[in-house]
Structure formats: C-alpha cells, structure tokens
C-alpha cells in the first residue's frame, strides 16, 4: 500500500508496531500494538465503547477511574473526565455537532458532554427506571439523525427504541419484548445509514432489524450477536459479535465481506468485543468488556 511504499526508518518503526490480524483468508487489517498509551496511574477496566470526537481524536469509555479518556489517533493520552457520573458505563457516541453522549445501563441516564468535557444535559432520572416519556430502563446505545433527532436503544429493561428531538424532548417510542418484527430481546446497539434508516442490534435475537425513523419495520438479517454496530460514511456495517468474539464487515443487507478474531487475550483476538467505531480513514477501533482493552486495526 502506498503508505508503506517508502522504506524509511520511520516507516520501519511504524510497521514494527503492527501485528497481522487473525482472519479467514487474507487479513484485511493490521493491529497497531502502540494504541493506546495509558498515563501512569490509570488502568482500563471493562471497556464498553469508543468514538471518534469532533477533532479526530479517539474517545474511550470504561468502567474504572477516569471513565472517559481521550487519545490522539497515534495513542497519545490527552485528557480524561467523567468521575462520579457513572455507575456502569455503556454507550459512547458523537452527535452531528461534535458533542459526546453516553448511556449508563445501571443508573438509567443518558448524558451529553461538550467538547471540553463539561456536562451539558442529563436525560432520564438517575437511579429511577421507567417506561414513560421521561425515564429509561438500562439504556444501551444512542444514534443521531441528520436533523439532530436522537434515537436511544433502551435496551436491557424496556426492549424499545426511543426517539427524541435535538433538545431531548420525547417524540415517539417503538418495540416490546419478543422475537417478531419490531420486537426486541435486548436492543443493544443502534446506528443510522446515509438514507436515514435505523439499524438496531437485537442482541439476544441474534439479528439486526432495520426501520424508518418512525419505527416502521423494513427488513432484518442476522446469524450473529450484534453487541456493537457501526455504519461507515460509505454505508458498510461493522459488527462486534460479543458471543463469537469476532468483528465482521458486512453490507447493509447482511452479506459478510470480511471477518477476523476469535476468543483470546492475544493481540488481534477478542474477549467479549462490545463497542466499535470506524474513523474516516477506515481505521477500526474495538473495545472489550472481559478483555478490558481497546484495539486499533489499520486497513491494509
């Protein structure tokens, strides 16, 4: 590839940090073992999610001290925030204006943070679950439409998707516990494609369901456990399968294009992959609950 074409000392040093990724067939990605570089005194606990912030830096959320950590794409630690705000960190996403949002699947809240880490908004009532328009029950993930509307996979307790406007006002909800179209058994991840269709990772039903933004069922596909979902700018779907301990790149119709990983603690494999994001350059970041780490995969 052209960024490996010049055999300079810098390139050689960079390549020495990359490890081939286990895969079926040719490995589509290489692992950057130099990401992240943790500061002294911080050790990752269960790492639930990862997002690219508005500057291109990498935000990581975990269930330990200094729960939200910001790194450069090369792995240099920049800052942290969020102490005292979480009971069980879960989702982490960036909205259309660059703010970071989180979900907590224990205290039932959704939090919005500004670029500086300042808490701007709390949705739901802390330590109060519910299924009305002002409460959540262990929310899992969050997504944003182009017009700013908010979609929450409300998730472990309520088995529904909640739609809010950009200010957080309740608009609509759909779903209930079950196996049929429009029913869920743990809506765990949620993303939106370029056409505005909403993709819900229906984790315990081993499928992804696709809806319009008013909750009308469009289609479904599966055969995997969608713990984490990401849709790229060119409409490829990446799946973190936390049950099979692998990552897949698939089409929006469910055709598998590439996959890698198996259960293991060695670099390039996974122990319950949970959160996934893809940067604009195609780099894939994957977090692990039991593995307590985040891994960076560079496209070949």
LUMFI-734359 format. One record per residue (C-alpha): residue in three letters; x negated, z, y negated. Coordinates in steps of 0.001 Angstrom, whole numbers, padded with zeros to 6 digits, always signed. Example, Ala and Ser with C-alpha at 12.3 -4.5 7.8 and 13.67 -1.06 7.14 Angstrom:
REM LUMFI-734359
<r><residu>ala</residu><u>-012300</u><w>+007800</w><v>+004500</v></r>
<r><residu>ser</residu><u>-013670</u><w>+007140</w><v>+001060</v></r>
REM end
This chain:
REM LUMFI-734359
<r><residu>unk</residu><u>+000000</u><w>+000000</w><v>+000000</v></r>
<r><residu>unk</residu><u>-001213</u><w>-000712</w><v>-003496</v></r>
<r><residu>unk</residu><u>-001731</u><w>+002921</w><v>-004492</v></r>
<r><residu>unk</residu><u>-004070</u><w>+003270</w><v>-001506</v></r>
<r><residu>unk</residu><u>-005818</u><w>-000058</w><v>-002150</v></r>
<r><residu>unk</residu><u>-008784</u><w>+001165</w><v>-004200</v></r>
<r><residu>unk</residu><u>-011169</u><w>+003252</w><v>-002138</v></r>
<r><residu>unk</residu><u>-012273</u><w>+005552</w><v>-004908</v></r>
<r><residu>unk</residu><u>-013324</u><w>+009133</w><v>-004432</v></r>
<r><residu>unk</residu><u>-010040</u><w>+010338</w><v>-005975</v></r>
<r><residu>unk</residu><u>-008037</u><w>+008246</w><v>-003536</v></r>
<r><residu>unk</residu><u>-010048</u><w>+009559</w><v>-000610</v></r>
<r><residu>unk</residu><u>-009420</u><w>+013134</w><v>-001705</v></r>
<r><residu>unk</residu><u>-005701</u><w>+012440</w><v>-002038</v></r>
<r><residu>unk</residu><u>-005500</u><w>+010837</w><v>+001375</v></r>
<r><residu>unk</residu><u>-007217</u><w>+013819</w><v>+002928</v></r>
<r><residu>unk</residu><u>-004185</u><w>+015898</w><v>+001908</v></r>
<r><residu>unk</residu><u>-001730</u><w>+013609</w><v>+003688</v></r>
<r><residu>unk</residu><u>-000668</u><w>+014009</w><v>+007288</v></r>
<r><residu>unk</residu><u>+001169</u><w>+011386</w><v>+009322</v></r>
<r><residu>unk</residu><u>+004782</u><w>+012389</w><v>+009920</v></r>
<r><residu>unk</residu><u>+006163</u><w>+012503</w><v>+013487</v></r>
<r><residu>unk</residu><u>+008787</u><w>+009757</w><v>+013853</v></r>
<r><residu>unk</residu><u>+010396</u><w>+007315</w><v>+016203</v></r>
<r><residu>unk</residu><u>+008304</u><w>+004193</w><v>+015767</v></r>
<r><residu>unk</residu><u>+006054</u><w>+003810</w><v>+012747</v></r>
<r><residu>unk</residu><u>+006114</u><w>+006853</w><v>+010483</v></r>
<r><residu>unk</residu><u>+007888</u><w>+005879</w><v>+007229</v></r>
<r><residu>unk</residu><u>+006412</u><w>+008789</w><v>+005253</v></r>
<r><residu>unk</residu><u>+003269</u><w>+010835</w><v>+004975</v></r>
<r><residu>unk</residu><u>+003207</u><w>+014565</w><v>+004343</v></r>
<r><residu>unk</residu><u>+001424</u><w>+015904</w><v>+001266</v></r>
<r><residu>unk</residu><u>-000005</u><w>+019196</w><v>+002516</v></r>
<r><residu>unk</residu><u>-001065</u><w>+020218</w><v>-001002</v></r>
<r><residu>unk</residu><u>+002534</u><w>+020837</w><v>-002139</v></r>
<r><residu>unk</residu><u>+003391</u><w>+023391</w><v>-003356</v></r>
<r><residu>unk</residu><u>+000590</u><w>+025656</w><v>-004588</v></r>
<r><residu>unk</residu><u>+002140</u><w>+029102</w><v>-004904</v></r>
<r><residu>unk</residu><u>+000863</u><w>+031541</w><v>-007531</v></r>
<r><residu>unk</residu><u>-000639</u><w>+034880</w><v>-006457</v></r>
<r><residu>unk</residu><u>+001976</u><w>+037468</w><v>-005529</v></r>
<r><residu>unk</residu><u>+004773</u><w>+035014</w><v>-004665</v></r>
<r><residu>unk</residu><u>+005666</u><w>+034266</w><v>-001066</v></r>
<r><residu>unk</residu><u>+008509</u><w>+031979</w><v>-000099</v></r>
<r><residu>unk</residu><u>+011449</u><w>+033434</w><v>+001790</v></r>
<r><residu>unk</residu><u>+014229</u><w>+031237</w><v>+003207</v></r>
<r><residu>unk</residu><u>+014101</u><w>+028109</w><v>+001021</v></r>
<r><residu>unk</residu><u>+017630</u><w>+026820</w><v>+000580</v></r>
<r><residu>unk</residu><u>+017424</u><w>+023894</w><v>-001858</v></r>
<r><residu>unk</residu><u>+015273</u><w>+021681</w><v>-004054</v></r>
<r><residu>unk</residu><u>+015970</u><w>+019446</w><v>-007059</v></r>
<r><residu>unk</residu><u>+014086</u><w>+017236</w><v>-009497</v></r>
<r><residu>unk</residu><u>+014522</u><w>+018601</w><v>-013026</v></r>
<r><residu>unk</residu><u>+015035</u><w>+016542</w><v>-016191</v></r>
<r><residu>unk</residu><u>+011258</u><w>+016163</w><v>-016755</v></r>
<r><residu>unk</residu><u>+010494</u><w>+015041</w><v>-013207</v></r>
<r><residu>unk</residu><u>+009190</u><w>+018419</w><v>-012137</v></r>
<r><residu>unk</residu><u>+010361</u><w>+019970</w><v>-008876</v></r>
<r><residu>unk</residu><u>+012684</u><w>+022996</w><v>-008845</v></r>
<r><residu>unk</residu><u>+012800</u><w>+025078</w><v>-005660</v></r>
<r><residu>unk</residu><u>+015207</u><w>+027944</w><v>-004896</v></r>
<r><residu>unk</residu><u>+014555</u><w>+030575</w><v>-002246</v></r>
<r><residu>unk</residu><u>+015816</u><w>+033993</w><v>-001130</v></r>
<r><residu>unk</residu><u>+012879</u><w>+036022</w><v>-002376</v></r>
<r><residu>unk</residu><u>+011341</u><w>+037357</w><v>-005567</v></r>
<r><residu>unk</residu><u>+011301</u><w>+034855</w><v>-008450</v></r>
<r><residu>unk</residu><u>+014091</u><w>+032839</w><v>-006818</v></r>
<r><residu>unk</residu><u>+013785</u><w>+029612</w><v>-008866</v></r>
<r><residu>unk</residu><u>+010285</u><w>+028140</w><v>-009008</v></r>
<r><residu>unk</residu><u>+009225</u><w>+025061</w><v>-010982</v></r>
<r><residu>unk</residu><u>+006295</u><w>+022892</w><v>-009865</v></r>
<r><residu>unk</residu><u>+004782</u><w>+019641</w><v>-011042</v></r>
<r><residu>unk</residu><u>+005084</u><w>+016773</w><v>-008540</v></r>
<r><residu>unk</residu><u>+001455</u><w>+017431</w><v>-007560</v></r>
<r><residu>unk</residu><u>+002357</u><w>+021023</w><v>-006632</v></r>
<r><residu>unk</residu><u>+001044</u><w>+022977</w><v>-009620</v></r>
<r><residu>unk</residu><u>+003167</u><w>+026060</w><v>-010356</v></r>
<r><residu>unk</residu><u>+004652</u><w>+026115</w><v>-013870</v></r>
<r><residu>unk</residu><u>+007182</u><w>+028953</w><v>-014184</v></r>
<r><residu>unk</residu><u>+009944</u><w>+030906</w><v>-012469</v></r>
<r><residu>unk</residu><u>+013259</u><w>+032554</w><v>-013344</v></r>
<r><residu>unk</residu><u>+016459</u><w>+033988</w><v>-011884</v></r>
<r><residu>unk</residu><u>+015533</u><w>+037527</w><v>-010833</v></r>
<r><residu>unk</residu><u>+018572</u><w>+039767</w><v>-010412</v></r>
<r><residu>unk</residu><u>+021126</u><w>+036937</w><v>-010457</v></r>
<r><residu>unk</residu><u>+021408</u><w>+036082</w><v>-006769</v></r>
<r><residu>unk</residu><u>+022428</u><w>+037716</w><v>-003521</v></r>
<r><residu>unk</residu><u>+021952</u><w>+034663</w><v>-001262</v></r>
<r><residu>unk</residu><u>+020687</u><w>+031507</w><v>-002938</v></r>
<r><residu>unk</residu><u>+022125</u><w>+028300</w><v>-001535</v></r>
<r><residu>unk</residu><u>+022559</u><w>+025122</w><v>-003603</v></r>
<r><residu>unk</residu><u>+020428</u><w>+023770</w><v>-006459</v></r>
<r><residu>unk</residu><u>+021289</u><w>+020573</w><v>-008336</v></r>
<r><residu>unk</residu><u>+020691</u><w>+018900</w><v>-011705</v></r>
<r><residu>unk</residu><u>+023625</u><w>+017661</w><v>-013784</v></r>
<r><residu>unk</residu><u>+023863</u><w>+014497</w><v>-015888</v></r>
<r><residu>unk</residu><u>+022415</u><w>+016335</w><v>-018932</v></r>
<r><residu>unk</residu><u>+019488</u><w>+017847</w><v>-017080</v></r>
<r><residu>unk</residu><u>+020807</u><w>+021389</w><v>-016616</v></r>
<r><residu>unk</residu><u>+020179</u><w>+023136</w><v>-013297</v></r>
<r><residu>unk</residu><u>+023117</u><w>+024555</w><v>-011336</v></r>
<r><residu>unk</residu><u>+023065</u><w>+026921</w><v>-008373</v></r>
<r><residu>unk</residu><u>+025510</u><w>+028230</w><v>-005800</v></r>
<r><residu>unk</residu><u>+025373</u><w>+031651</w><v>-004146</v></r>
<r><residu>unk</residu><u>+027028</u><w>+031808</w><v>-000734</v></r>
<r><residu>unk</residu><u>+027254</u><w>+035594</w><v>-000756</v></r>
<r><residu>unk</residu><u>+028351</u><w>+036656</w><v>-004267</v></r>
<r><residu>unk</residu><u>+030739</u><w>+033661</w><v>-004719</v></r>
<r><residu>unk</residu><u>+029287</u><w>+032358</w><v>-008011</v></r>
<r><residu>unk</residu><u>+028122</u><w>+029051</w><v>-009443</v></r>
<r><residu>unk</residu><u>+025520</u><w>+029353</w><v>-012232</v></r>
<r><residu>unk</residu><u>+024386</u><w>+026864</w><v>-014872</v></r>
<r><residu>unk</residu><u>+020894</u><w>+027129</w><v>-016396</v></r>
<r><residu>unk</residu><u>+019433</u><w>+025317</w><v>-019386</v></r>
<r><residu>unk</residu><u>+016080</u><w>+023552</w><v>-019466</v></r>
<r><residu>unk</residu><u>+014345</u><w>+026817</w><v>-020391</v></r>
<r><residu>unk</residu><u>+015895</u><w>+028773</w><v>-017527</v></r>
<r><residu>unk</residu><u>+018457</u><w>+030511</w><v>-019732</v></r>
<r><residu>unk</residu><u>+021752</u><w>+031283</w><v>-018018</v></r>
<r><residu>unk</residu><u>+024432</u><w>+029249</w><v>-019824</v></r>
<r><residu>unk</residu><u>+027560</u><w>+029591</w><v>-017684</v></r>
<r><residu>unk</residu><u>+028924</u><w>+031508</w><v>-014705</v></r>
<r><residu>unk</residu><u>+031789</u><w>+030102</w><v>-012651</v></r>
<r><residu>unk</residu><u>+033686</u><w>+032312</w><v>-010227</v></r>
<r><residu>unk</residu><u>+033721</u><w>+036094</w><v>-010195</v></r>
<r><residu>unk</residu><u>+030685</u><w>+037864</w><v>-008824</v></r>
<r><residu>unk</residu><u>+031404</u><w>+039682</w><v>-005567</v></r>
<r><residu>unk</residu><u>+035080</u><w>+038617</w><v>-005714</v></r>
<r><residu>unk</residu><u>+036152</u><w>+035875</w><v>-003314</v></r>
<r><residu>unk</residu><u>+039372</u><w>+033894</w><v>-003632</v></r>
<r><residu>unk</residu><u>+041059</u><w>+030528</w><v>-003121</v></r>
<r><residu>unk</residu><u>+042731</u><w>+030136</w><v>-006521</v></r>
<r><residu>unk</residu><u>+041501</u><w>+028141</w><v>-009528</v></r>
<r><residu>unk</residu><u>+039188</u><w>+030906</w><v>-010781</v></r>
<r><residu>unk</residu><u>+037416</u><w>+032005</w><v>-007609</v></r>
<r><residu>unk</residu><u>+035248</u><w>+030625</w><v>-004834</v></r>
<r><residu>unk</residu><u>+034598</u><w>+031869</w><v>-001325</v></r>
<r><residu>unk</residu><u>+030914</u><w>+031457</w><v>-000489</v></r>
<r><residu>unk</residu><u>+030319</u><w>+028110</w><v>-002255</v></r>
<r><residu>unk</residu><u>+027613</u><w>+025917</w><v>-000751</v></r>
<r><residu>unk</residu><u>+026752</u><w>+022912</w><v>-002946</v></r>
<r><residu>unk</residu><u>+027563</u><w>+021088</w><v>-006150</v></r>
<r><residu>unk</residu><u>+027643</u><w>+017484</w><v>-007411</v></r>
<r><residu>unk</residu><u>+028365</u><w>+015747</w><v>-010726</v></r>
<r><residu>unk</residu><u>+030250</u><w>+012576</w><v>-011613</v></r>
<r><residu>unk</residu><u>+029007</u><w>+010250</w><v>-014340</v></r>
<r><residu>unk</residu><u>+031661</u><w>+011606</w><v>-016729</v></r>
<r><residu>unk</residu><u>+030404</u><w>+015157</w><v>-016184</v></r>
<r><residu>unk</residu><u>+033119</u><w>+016324</w><v>-013795</v></r>
<r><residu>unk</residu><u>+031900</u><w>+018914</w><v>-011312</v></r>
<r><residu>unk</residu><u>+032539</u><w>+018940</w><v>-007553</v></r>
<r><residu>unk</residu><u>+031868</u><w>+022087</w><v>-005530</v></r>
<r><residu>unk</residu><u>+031726</u><w>+022338</w><v>-001746</v></r>
<r><residu>unk</residu><u>+033499</u><w>+025663</w><v>-001387</v></r>
<r><residu>unk</residu><u>+032296</u><w>+025969</w><v>+001676</v></r>
<r><residu>unk</residu><u>+031806</u><w>+028868</w><v>+004023</v></r>
<r><residu>unk</residu><u>+035063</u><w>+030662</w><v>+003222</v></r>
<r><residu>unk</residu><u>+037560</u><w>+028207</w><v>+001742</v></r>
<r><residu>unk</residu><u>+036876</u><w>+024882</w><v>+003531</v></r>
<r><residu>unk</residu><u>+037705</u><w>+022872</w><v>+000425</v></r>
<r><residu>unk</residu><u>+036261</u><w>+020770</w><v>-002385</v></r>
<r><residu>unk</residu><u>+036950</u><w>+021989</w><v>-005936</v></r>
<r><residu>unk</residu><u>+036970</u><w>+019562</w><v>-008874</v></r>
<r><residu>unk</residu><u>+036286</u><w>+020883</w><v>-012401</v></r>
<r><residu>unk</residu><u>+035816</u><w>+019201</w><v>-015748</v></r>
<r><residu>unk</residu><u>+032457</u><w>+019322</w><v>-017531</v></r>
<r><residu>unk</residu><u>+033313</u><w>+022641</w><v>-019179</v></r>
<r><residu>unk</residu><u>+034192</u><w>+024259</w><v>-015858</v></r>
<r><residu>unk</residu><u>+037991</u><w>+024014</w><v>-016185</v></r>
<r><residu>unk</residu><u>+039791</u><w>+023685</w><v>-012845</v></r>
<r><residu>unk</residu><u>+041298</u><w>+020237</w><v>-012218</v></r>
<r><residu>unk</residu><u>+042010</u><w>+019853</w><v>-008512</v></r>
<r><residu>unk</residu><u>+041093</u><w>+021004</w><v>-005010</v></r>
<r><residu>unk</residu><u>+041496</u><w>+019493</w><v>-001564</v></r>
<r><residu>unk</residu><u>+040822</u><w>+020378</w><v>+002044</v></r>
<r><residu>unk</residu><u>+041585</u><w>+023047</w><v>+004615</v></r>
<r><residu>unk</residu><u>+040084</u><w>+024287</w><v>+007872</v></r>
<r><residu>unk</residu><u>+040339</u><w>+021720</w><v>+010649</v></r>
<r><residu>unk</residu><u>+038961</u><w>+018608</w><v>+012304</v></r>
<r><residu>unk</residu><u>+041212</u><w>+015880</w><v>+010916</v></r>
<r><residu>unk</residu><u>+040568</u><w>+013536</w><v>+007982</v></r>
<r><residu>unk</residu><u>+040389</u><w>+015595</w><v>+004797</v></r>
<r><residu>unk</residu><u>+039921</u><w>+018815</w><v>+006768</v></r>
<r><residu>unk</residu><u>+036620</u><w>+020679</w><v>+006994</v></r>
<r><residu>unk</residu><u>+034707</u><w>+023087</w><v>+009132</v></r>
<r><residu>unk</residu><u>+032155</u><w>+024236</w><v>+006555</v></r>
<r><residu>unk</residu><u>+031804</u><w>+021671</w><v>+003735</v></r>
<r><residu>unk</residu><u>+028114</u><w>+022370</w><v>+003223</v></r>
<r><residu>unk</residu><u>+026704</u><w>+019537</w><v>+001096</v></r>
<r><residu>unk</residu><u>+028194</u><w>+017168</w><v>-001472</v></r>
<r><residu>unk</residu><u>+026887</u><w>+014048</w><v>-003271</v></r>
<r><residu>unk</residu><u>+028319</u><w>+011089</w><v>-005229</v></r>
<r><residu>unk</residu><u>+027283</u><w>+007435</w><v>-004866</v></r>
<r><residu>unk</residu><u>+026989</u><w>+004761</w><v>-007552</v></r>
<r><residu>unk</residu><u>+030646</u><w>+003762</w><v>-007083</v></r>
<r><residu>unk</residu><u>+031803</u><w>+007325</w><v>-007680</v></r>
<r><residu>unk</residu><u>+032727</u><w>+008063</w><v>-004064</v></r>
<r><residu>unk</residu><u>+032300</u><w>+011675</w><v>-002978</v></r>
<r><residu>unk</residu><u>+030364</u><w>+012345</w><v>+000243</v></r>
<r><residu>unk</residu><u>+030960</u><w>+015738</w><v>+001860</v></r>
<r><residu>unk</residu><u>+028699</u><w>+017054</w><v>+004589</v></r>
<r><residu>unk</residu><u>+031240</u><w>+018567</w><v>+007003</v></r>
<r><residu>unk</residu><u>+028601</u><w>+020578</w><v>+008812</v></r>
<r><residu>unk</residu><u>+030277</u><w>+022138</w><v>+011820</v></r>
<r><residu>unk</residu><u>+032296</u><w>+018970</w><v>+012466</v></r>
<r><residu>unk</residu><u>+029015</u><w>+017010</w><v>+012630</v></r>
<r><residu>unk</residu><u>+030130</u><w>+014361</w><v>+010172</v></r>
<r><residu>unk</residu><u>+030173</u><w>+013101</w><v>+006598</v></r>
<r><residu>unk</residu><u>+033569</u><w>+012424</w><v>+005027</v></r>
<r><residu>unk</residu><u>+033940</u><w>+010081</w><v>+002055</v></r>
<r><residu>unk</residu><u>+036646</u><w>+010471</w><v>-000628</v></r>
<r><residu>unk</residu><u>+037580</u><w>+009158</w><v>-004015</v></r>
<r><residu>unk</residu><u>+037311</u><w>+011672</w><v>-006839</v></r>
<r><residu>unk</residu><u>+040912</u><w>+012798</w><v>-006409</v></r>
<r><residu>unk</residu><u>+040389</u><w>+013695</w><v>-002762</v></r>
<r><residu>unk</residu><u>+041816</u><w>+010556</w><v>-001130</v></r>
<r><residu>unk</residu><u>+040134</u><w>+010057</w><v>+002253</v></r>
<r><residu>unk</residu><u>+038211</u><w>+006776</w><v>+002592</v></r>
<r><residu>unk</residu><u>+036131</u><w>+006957</w><v>+005787</v></r>
<r><residu>unk</residu><u>+033895</u><w>+009140</w><v>+007901</v></r>
<r><residu>unk</residu><u>+030795</u><w>+008827</w><v>+010077</v></r>
<r><residu>unk</residu><u>+028620</u><w>+011288</w><v>+011929</v></r>
<r><residu>unk</residu><u>+026879</u><w>+012342</w><v>+015074</v></r>
<r><residu>unk</residu><u>+024591</u><w>+014731</w><v>+013202</v></r>
<r><residu>unk</residu><u>+024804</u><w>+018093</w><v>+011422</v></r>
<r><residu>unk</residu><u>+024639</u><w>+017422</w><v>+007641</v></r>
<r><residu>unk</residu><u>+023100</u><w>+020639</w><v>+006330</v></r>
<r><residu>unk</residu><u>+021668</u><w>+018765</w><v>+003341</v></r>
<r><residu>unk</residu><u>+022570</u><w>+015446</w><v>+001715</v></r>
<r><residu>unk</residu><u>+021017</u><w>+013298</w><v>-000975</v></r>
<r><residu>unk</residu><u>+022054</u><w>+009852</w><v>-002251</v></r>
<r><residu>unk</residu><u>+019342</u><w>+007851</w><v>-003973</v></r>
<r><residu>unk</residu><u>+019736</u><w>+005656</w><v>-007038</v></r>
<r><residu>unk</residu><u>+019817</u><w>+002604</w><v>-004727</v></r>
<r><residu>unk</residu><u>+022538</u><w>+004159</w><v>-002534</v></r>
<r><residu>unk</residu><u>+020677</u><w>+005294</w><v>+000535</v></r>
<r><residu>unk</residu><u>+021790</u><w>+008533</w><v>+002121</v></r>
<r><residu>unk</residu><u>+019228</u><w>+011103</w><v>+003254</v></r>
<r><residu>unk</residu><u>+020349</u><w>+013811</w><v>+005666</v></r>
<r><residu>unk</residu><u>+018694</u><w>+017095</w><v>+006574</v></r>
<r><residu>unk</residu><u>+020017</u><w>+017802</w><v>+010068</v></r>
<r><residu>unk</residu><u>+019540</u><w>+021529</w><v>+010441</v></r>
<r><residu>unk</residu><u>+020675</u><w>+021567</w><v>+014046</v></r>
<r><residu>unk</residu><u>+018444</u><w>+018760</w><v>+015374</v></r>
<r><residu>unk</residu><u>+015634</u><w>+019754</w><v>+012971</v></r>
<r><residu>unk</residu><u>+015066</u><w>+016262</w><v>+011623</v></r>
<r><residu>unk</residu><u>+015533</u><w>+014154</w><v>+008497</v></r>
<r><residu>unk</residu><u>+017302</u><w>+010802</w><v>+008509</v></r>
<r><residu>unk</residu><u>+017550</u><w>+007921</w><v>+006063</v></r>
<r><residu>unk</residu><u>+020824</u><w>+006070</w><v>+006644</v></r>
<r><residu>unk</residu><u>+023123</u><w>+003598</w><v>+004962</v></r>
<r><residu>unk</residu><u>+026309</u><w>+004748</w><v>+003257</v></r>
<r><residu>unk</residu><u>+028178</u><w>+003512</w><v>+006323</v></r>
<r><residu>unk</residu><u>+026112</u><w>+005712</w><v>+008643</v></r>
<r><residu>unk</residu><u>+023526</u><w>+003299</w><v>+010116</v></r>
<r><residu>unk</residu><u>+020242</u><w>+005101</w><v>+010781</v></r>
<r><residu>unk</residu><u>+017265</u><w>+003330</w><v>+009166</v></r>
<r><residu>unk</residu><u>+014537</u><w>+005925</w><v>+009726</v></r>
<r><residu>unk</residu><u>+014189</u><w>+009458</w><v>+011013</v></r>
<r><residu>unk</residu><u>+011444</u><w>+011981</w><v>+011576</v></r>
<r><residu>unk</residu><u>+010801</u><w>+015532</w><v>+012677</v></r>
<r><residu>unk</residu><u>+011669</u><w>+017896</w><v>+015485</v></r>
<r><residu>unk</residu><u>+011742</u><w>+021662</w><v>+015880</v></r>
<r><residu>unk</residu><u>+008344</u><w>+023097</w><v>+014994</v></r>
<r><residu>unk</residu><u>+006320</u><w>+025032</w><v>+012465</v></r>
<r><residu>unk</residu><u>+003521</u><w>+022483</w><v>+012269</v></r>
<r><residu>unk</residu><u>+003360</u><w>+020226</w><v>+009170</v></r>
<r><residu>unk</residu><u>+005879</u><w>+017402</w><v>+009269</v></r>
<r><residu>unk</residu><u>+008322</u><w>+019097</w><v>+011624</v></r>
<r><residu>unk</residu><u>+011134</u><w>+021481</w><v>+010668</v></r>
<r><residu>unk</residu><u>+012743</u><w>+024816</w><v>+011403</v></r>
<r><residu>unk</residu><u>+016305</u><w>+024510</w><v>+010088</v></r>
<r><residu>unk</residu><u>+015935</u><w>+021924</w><v>+007297</v></r>
<r><residu>unk</residu><u>+018591</u><w>+022779</w><v>+004748</v></r>
<r><residu>unk</residu><u>+018105</u><w>+021178</w><v>+001328</v></r>
<r><residu>unk</residu><u>+016850</u><w>+017707</w><v>+000466</v></r>
<r><residu>unk</residu><u>+016220</u><w>+015661</w><v>-002661</v></r>
<r><residu>unk</residu><u>+014564</u><w>+012323</w><v>-003409</v></r>
<r><residu>unk</residu><u>+012570</u><w>+011680</w><v>-006592</v></r>
<r><residu>unk</residu><u>+012747</u><w>+008390</w><v>-008488</v></r>
<r><residu>unk</residu><u>+009511</u><w>+007218</w><v>-006844</v></r>
<r><residu>unk</residu><u>+011015</u><w>+007712</w><v>-003375</v></r>
<r><residu>unk</residu><u>+009229</u><w>+010958</w><v>-002558</v></r>
<r><residu>unk</residu><u>+011363</u><w>+013171</w><v>-000292</v></r>
<r><residu>unk</residu><u>+011382</u><w>+016982</w><v>-000596</v></r>
<r><residu>unk</residu><u>+012860</u><w>+019063</w><v>+002232</v></r>
<r><residu>unk</residu><u>+013452</u><w>+022823</w><v>+002328</v></r>
<r><residu>unk</residu><u>+013732</u><w>+025035</w><v>+005405</v></r>
<r><residu>unk</residu><u>+015636</u><w>+028260</w><v>+005972</v></r>
<r><residu>unk</residu><u>+013853</u><w>+029548</w><v>+009073</v></r>
<r><residu>unk</residu><u>+010624</u><w>+027721</w><v>+008269</v></r>
<r><residu>unk</residu><u>+010552</u><w>+029344</w><v>+004799</v></r>
<r><residu>unk</residu><u>+008878</u><w>+026387</w><v>+003124</v></r>
<r><residu>unk</residu><u>+009378</u><w>+023165</w><v>+001195</v></r>
<r><residu>unk</residu><u>+007648</u><w>+019982</w><v>+002352</v></r>
<r><residu>unk</residu><u>+006849</u><w>+016842</w><v>+000366</v></r>
<r><residu>unk</residu><u>+006934</u><w>+013424</w><v>+002057</v></r>
<r><residu>unk</residu><u>+005379</u><w>+010419</w><v>+000315</v></r>
<r><residu>unk</residu><u>+006682</u><w>+006939</w><v>+001238</v></r>
<r><residu>unk</residu><u>+004129</u><w>+004624</w><v>+002844</v></r>
REM end
